[in-house]
Amino acid sequence: MAINSDLTYVKGDTVRLTAYLTGTTGAPLNLAGCTLTASLRKGYYPSTLVVQYEKYISAGSTLADVYGFTGGLGASATGGTAYLVFGSTYMQNLSANTTAKYDLEIYDPVTKDITTLVRGSI
């Protein structure tokens, strides 16, 4: 089940989110082999896509910082931590009267499940 999280930001700012993913036992999820996808739209789907990021997490990958200007996704294979950054370049393109929508999904190749982790309005 997705967490709903509406955000307020200043136009042109970098928006950073961190997700700590755990399993039913509370242990960090092993994200190796999974793919994260994040999108930002000017409204509900199928409205205009502002930016979309995708990141495959290979075994042994470590968490790296994501640049604030362009944004992107970062994650580690074993730490259960994922970064989502909507870059200032894209946030500058949203007008004051726009209620943009974002989401972060994970695809697990073992179960073939796509799960929305977090979504909301910006």
Secondary structure, 3 states (H helix, E strand, C coil): CCEECCCCCCCCCCEEEEEECECCCCCECCCCCCEEEEEEECCCCCCCEEEEEEEECCCCCCCCCCCCCCEEEEECCCCCEEEEEECHHHHCCCCCCCCCEEEEEEEECCCCEEEEEEEEEC
